[in-house]
């Protein structure tokens, strides 16, 4: 896609309701997928989906943040903003993957973790921190792909990975441009200006070594042309699994640790 698009243009594309969700990519990339539910403590969070998939004959654990396509779906999915139980479900599945030696593939697409009172009462900060801590030492390869919005700690809780990839029109940032502008200038209307300064686009982050790969979009990805992206993604995931297959666990963990230490 043409690089003339401004950062704010890409923010709008990343947020588009027409953009494919985690489940759309799972259906397009993997040969099969069995969804698993619940955190075994409180409830099942619709904002995070996860389970076991198969790609090229290899079993993997898949976890993704899930938005809806309409108001009814978005209420069920809480607009892709996970509660603590969503992150605890994700961690449960990651620990299961470690036990059975399955690579972990994460799809990141959230404006941020839900910040309502009930989420704080149930330990939102601890749940995110626990994911960061546990993911840093998991003894299986982890790949995270930002497919839309990658917002704040809510995104990072699924992105402590050996490699992080981004779709060309996705974003990855510490907070929204509106929030940045409100804090820095006390004026959320300067969000377009903030988006440029924040360097939140895939090309910017690849240039600065924050991510490993940009998946190109000839035009903004939608359900009509998703196969152009899923074909790239499937080949890339196969290559990622093959590249990490023979590594011992100490090397996997050290490479993940070193990746974040250099930033």
C-alpha positions as CSV (number, residue, x, y, z in Angstrom):
1,X,0.0,0.0,0.0
2,X,1.2,3.5,-0.7
3,X,3.3,5.0,2.1
4,X,1.8,8.5,1.6
5,X,-0.9,7.7,4.2
6,X,-0.4,9.7,7.3
7,X,-0.2,8.0,10.7
8,X,-3.7,9.3,11.5
9,X,-5.1,7.7,8.3
10,X,-3.7,4.4,9.5
11,X,-5.2,4.8,12.9
12,X,-8.7,5.2,11.3
13,X,-8.1,2.2,9.1
14,X,-6.9,0.1,12.1
15,X,-10.2,1.0,13.9
16,X,-12.5,0.4,11.0
17,X,-15.4,-1.9,11.6
18,X,-14.7,-3.5,8.2
19,X,-11.3,-4.7,9.3
20,X,-11.1,-8.5,9.8
21,X,-11.1,-9.8,13.3
22,X,-8.9,-12.5,15.0
23,X,-11.5,-15.2,14.2
24,X,-11.4,-14.2,10.5
25,X,-7.6,-14.7,10.4
26,X,-7.8,-17.9,12.4
27,X,-10.3,-19.3,9.8
28,X,-8.1,-18.2,6.9
29,X,-4.7,-19.3,8.2
30,X,-5.2,-22.5,10.2
31,X,-6.5,-25.9,9.0
32,X,-8.7,-26.3,12.1
33,X,-9.4,-24.6,15.4
34,X,-11.0,-25.8,18.6
35,X,-12.0,-23.0,20.9
36,X,-11.6,-23.4,24.6
37,X,-13.3,-21.2,27.2
38,X,-13.0,-19.8,30.7
39,X,-10.3,-18.9,33.2
40,X,-11.3,-21.5,35.7
41,X,-11.8,-18.8,38.3
42,X,-14.6,-16.4,37.3
43,X,-16.1,-16.6,33.8
44,X,-15.4,-16.7,30.1
45,X,-14.4,-13.3,28.6
46,X,-15.6,-12.8,25.0
47,X,-13.0,-10.2,24.3
48,X,-10.3,-12.9,24.2
49,X,-10.7,-16.1,22.2
50,X,-8.3,-19.0,22.4
51,X,-7.8,-22.7,21.7
52,X,-5.9,-25.3,19.8
53,X,-5.3,-25.0,16.0
54,X,-3.5,-26.9,13.3
55,X,-1.2,-25.5,10.6
56,X,0.7,-27.6,8.2
57,X,0.1,-30.7,10.4
58,X,1.5,-28.9,13.5
59,X,-0.6,-28.3,16.6
60,X,-0.4,-24.7,18.0
61,X,-2.1,-22.7,20.7
62,X,-4.0,-19.7,19.3
63,X,-5.0,-16.6,21.3
64,X,-6.6,-13.5,20.0
65,X,-8.4,-10.3,21.1
66,X,-11.8,-10.3,19.4
67,X,-14.0,-7.3,18.4
68,X,-17.5,-7.5,17.1
69,X,-19.0,-6.3,13.8
70,X,-22.1,-4.7,15.1
71,X,-23.4,-3.3,18.4
72,X,-24.7,-6.6,19.6
73,X,-21.5,-8.4,19.0
74,X,-19.4,-5.6,20.4
75,X,-21.4,-5.7,23.6
76,X,-20.7,-9.4,23.9
77,X,-17.0,-8.8,23.1
78,X,-16.8,-5.6,25.1
79,X,-15.5,-3.8,22.0
80,X,-12.3,-5.9,22.2
81,X,-11.3,-4.7,25.6
82,X,-10.5,-7.6,27.9
83,X,-11.4,-8.0,31.5
84,X,-8.9,-9.6,33.9
85,X,-10.5,-13.0,33.4
86,X,-9.7,-12.7,29.7
87,X,-6.0,-12.3,30.4
88,X,-6.2,-15.2,32.9
89,X,-7.8,-17.4,30.3
90,X,-5.0,-16.5,27.9
91,X,-2.4,-17.4,30.4
92,X,-4.1,-20.7,31.2
93,X,-3.9,-21.6,27.6
94,X,-0.3,-20.5,27.3
95,X,0.7,-22.7,30.3
96,X,-1.2,-25.5,28.6
97,X,0.8,-24.9,25.4
98,X,4.0,-25.1,27.4
99,X,3.0,-28.4,29.0
100,X,2.3,-29.9,25.6
101,X,5.1,-28.2,23.7
102,X,2.9,-26.3,21.3
103,X,4.0,-23.0,19.7
104,X,1.8,-20.0,20.7
105,X,0.4,-17.6,18.1
106,X,-1.3,-14.5,19.4
107,X,-3.4,-11.9,17.5
108,X,-3.4,-8.5,19.0
109,X,-6.4,-6.1,18.3
110,X,-7.5,-4.0,21.2
111,X,-7.8,-0.3,22.1
112,X,-6.7,-1.3,25.5
113,X,-7.7,-3.4,28.5
114,X,-11.1,-2.6,30.0
115,X,-10.6,0.1,32.7
116,X,-14.0,-0.1,34.4
117,X,-14.4,-0.4,38.2
118,X,-15.3,-4.1,38.0
119,X,-12.2,-4.8,36.1
120,X,-10.0,-3.0,38.7
121,X,-11.9,-4.8,41.5
122,X,-11.0,-8.2,39.9
123,X,-7.3,-7.3,39.5
124,X,-6.8,-5.9,36.0
125,X,-3.3,-4.6,36.7
126,X,-2.2,-7.9,38.3
127,X,-3.6,-10.0,35.5
128,X,-1.7,-8.0,32.9
129,X,1.5,-8.0,34.9
130,X,1.2,-11.7,35.5
131,X,1.0,-12.3,31.8
132,X,4.1,-10.2,31.1
133,X,6.0,-12.1,33.8
134,X,4.9,-15.6,32.8
135,X,5.2,-15.0,29.0
136,X,8.8,-13.9,29.5
137,X,9.9,-17.4,30.6
138,X,7.5,-19.7,28.6
139,X,9.5,-22.6,27.1
140,X,7.8,-22.6,23.7
141,X,8.1,-20.2,20.7
142,X,5.7,-17.2,20.8
143,X,4.6,-15.1,17.8
144,X,2.4,-12.1,18.2
145,X,0.7,-10.4,15.2
146,X,-0.9,-7.0,15.6
147,X,-3.8,-7.0,13.1
148,X,-5.6,-3.8,14.1
149,X,-5.2,-1.7,17.2
150,X,-2.4,-2.5,19.6
151,X,-3.2,-0.4,22.6
152,X,-1.2,0.0,25.7
153,X,-0.7,-2.8,28.3
154,X,-3.8,-4.4,27.1
155,X,-2.0,-5.3,23.9
156,X,1.4,-6.0,25.5
157,X,-0.2,-8.6,27.6
158,X,-0.3,-10.8,24.5
159,X,2.9,-9.5,22.9
160,X,5.8,-10.6,25.1
161,X,6.9,-12.8,22.1
162,X,10.0,-14.0,20.3
163,X,8.8,-12.0,17.3
164,X,6.1,-9.3,16.9
165,X,4.7,-8.6,13.4
166,X,2.2,-6.0,12.3
167,X,-0.1,-5.6,9.4
168,X,0.8,-2.5,7.4
169,X,-2.3,-0.5,8.5
170,X,-2.2,-1.6,12.2
171,X,-1.0,0.5,15.1
172,X,0.9,-0.3,18.3
173,X,1.3,2.3,21.0
174,X,1.4,3.1,24.7
175,X,-2.0,4.9,24.5
176,X,-4.4,6.3,22.0
177,X,-3.4,9.5,20.0
178,X,-6.4,11.2,21.7
179,X,-5.1,10.3,25.1
180,X,-1.6,11.4,24.2
181,X,-2.9,14.8,22.9
182,X,-5.1,15.3,26.0
183,X,-2.1,14.7,28.3
184,X,0.5,16.6,26.4
185,X,-1.5,19.5,25.1
186,X,-4.8,19.3,27.0
187,X,-6.5,19.1,23.6
188,X,-7.7,15.8,22.2
189,X,-8.5,17.5,18.9
190,X,-4.8,17.5,18.2
191,X,-4.9,13.6,18.0
192,X,-3.8,13.6,14.3
193,X,-0.7,15.6,15.2
194,X,-0.1,13.3,18.2
195,X,-0.3,10.2,16.0
196,X,2.6,11.5,13.8
197,X,4.8,12.3,16.9
198,X,4.1,8.9,18.6
199,X,5.6,6.8,15.7
200,X,2.9,4.1,16.1
201,X,2.7,2.8,12.5
202,X,4.1,-0.5,11.4
203,X,6.8,1.1,9.2
204,X,7.9,3.4,12.0
205,X,8.1,0.6,14.5
206,X,10.0,-1.7,12.1
207,X,12.5,1.2,11.4
208,X,13.1,1.5,15.1
209,X,13.5,-2.2,15.7
210,X,10.4,-2.6,17.9
211,X,8.9,-5.3,15.5
212,X,10.4,-7.8,13.2
213,X,8.1,-7.8,10.2
214,X,5.5,-5.8,8.4
215,X,2.8,-7.7,6.5
216,X,1.9,-5.6,3.5
217,X,-1.6,-4.6,2.5
218,X,-2.0,-3.7,-1.2
219,X,-5.2,-2.0,-0.1
220,X,-6.8,-1.9,3.4
221,X,-7.6,-5.5,4.3
222,X,-11.2,-6.5,4.4
223,X,-13.2,-9.8,4.3
224,X,-13.3,-9.4,0.5
225,X,-9.5,-9.5,0.1
226,X,-8.3,-11.1,3.3
227,X,-6.8,-14.1,1.4
228,X,-4.0,-11.7,0.2
229,X,-3.0,-11.3,3.8
230,X,-3.7,-14.7,5.1
231,X,-1.6,-16.3,2.4
232,X,1.4,-14.2,3.5
233,X,0.6,-14.8,7.2
234,X,0.3,-18.6,6.7
235,X,3.7,-18.8,5.0
236,X,5.3,-16.6,7.6
237,X,3.9,-18.6,10.5
238,X,5.1,-21.9,8.9
239,X,8.6,-20.3,8.5
240,X,8.5,-19.0,12.1
241,X,7.7,-22.5,13.5
242,X,10.4,-24.1,11.4
243,X,13.0,-21.6,12.4
244,X,12.3,-22.2,16.1
245,X,11.5,-25.9,16.1
246,X,15.0,-27.1,16.9
247,X,15.9,-24.6,19.5
248,X,16.4,-25.7,23.1
249,X,14.2,-24.0,25.7
250,X,17.0,-21.9,27.2
251,X,17.8,-20.4,23.9
252,X,14.1,-19.6,23.2
253,X,13.7,-17.8,26.6
254,X,17.1,-16.0,26.3
255,X,16.2,-14.7,22.8
256,X,12.9,-13.4,24.1
257,X,14.6,-11.8,27.1
258,X,17.3,-10.2,24.9
259,X,14.7,-8.9,22.4
260,X,13.0,-6.8,25.1
261,X,16.2,-5.8,26.9
262,X,17.6,-4.1,23.8
263,X,14.6,-1.7,23.5
